[in-house]
């Protein structure tokens, strides 16, 4: 059963953190989980976590993928789905030629062309 979007239960950060663990055997953002509120302004959240942008924060944890099509299991970001007011983007997971994101309906597939950034495991 796929849960629909719900803050702190199945929001994009929680969804991708749990998915990342299933794929890579560790959670990439465990220290961020539960440390934010949906009413928190993006600038306040970035200051709390010590980065200027979401991308800077993810770059500090993971390796930015330089190519157009990220590998399966990569963390991806889009501005084309979801409520982007909080993070400035929605986070999902690459599954090949598409990516999956959590939405009010559960899981939503988006074409890989809809992402603007991706990250893979740090090596």
N, C-alpha and C positions, 0 to 999 in steps of 0.2 A: 504494500500500500504506500502510495506517495502522498505525503502531507502537503497541503497548500502552504503558501507563505504565511508565516506568523512570527512576529518579533520574538527573538530569543529562543524560539523552538525550531523554526525552519526558515530563518531569514537567509539572505544570500551568503553572509559570512559564516553562519552556522552550517548551512548546507554544503558549502565548498570545503570548509574545514573538515567536516565528517567524511565527505567524499574523498578528499585528499588522503585522509588516514587510511581508508579502504584500499586506495591505489598504491600509496607510497609508505604505508606503515608508520606514519607520524602525522601529527596535526601541525599545520603551518602557522596557525594563528591562535593557538590556545590561550596565549596571554592577552588577546584582544576580546575573547568571548566574555560576555557579561560586564564589560567595562564601558559600555556605550548605552545610550538611550535613543529611542526614535525621535525624541524631541530635541536632542542635542544638535546644535548648529555644526555643520561640517568643519568650520574653522576651529571650534572648541574641541571637537574630536581629534583633529589632526594635532593640535597643540598637546592634548592629553597624551597622545601616543608618540609625540616627538618627531613628527614629520610634516613637511610642507604640503604634500599631495598624497593621495592614496597610492599612486604609482611609486613615489619615493618610499613609502612604508613597505610596499610589497617588494621593491628592489632590495630592501635591507634584509628580507627574509628568504627570497627566492631569486633564481636567475632569470632575467628577462630573456624571452625567446626572440631572436632577431629576424626570423623568417615570416613569410606571409601565412603559412599554415602551421600552427603549433601541433606537436605530437598529441596523441591520445593521452588523457590524464593531466594535461596542462591546465593551470588556472587561467581563465580568460576574463576580459572585461569588455563590456559594451555599454553604450549610452542609449541603445535602441529599445530597451525593455525595462520594465519595473520602475520603481520610485528611486530616481537617481539623486534626489535632493540630499540624502544623508551622506552617502559616500562619494557622490559625483559620478558613479557608474554602478552597474550591476555586475556581480561576479558569478561566474559559472565554470563549468569544466568542459574541456574539449573532448569530443568523442569521435574525432576524425574530420569529416567534411561538415560537421555541425558542432554545436556546443549546447549543453543543457543548462538551464537556469531554473530556479524556483520562482513560481508565480502564484497568484491567487487561485489558479486552476490546478496547481501541482507542478509538474515538470513541463517546461516549454523548451522546444528545440528551436534554435536560431541558426541560420546559415553561417558558416565560418567567416564569410565576408562581413558580417555584422560586428565582429570584434575589432577592437583597436589596439589591444595589448594582450600579451600572454606571458606566463612565467612557468618555469619548470624547476625541477629539483636542483638544489645547489650541489654541485660536485667540485 
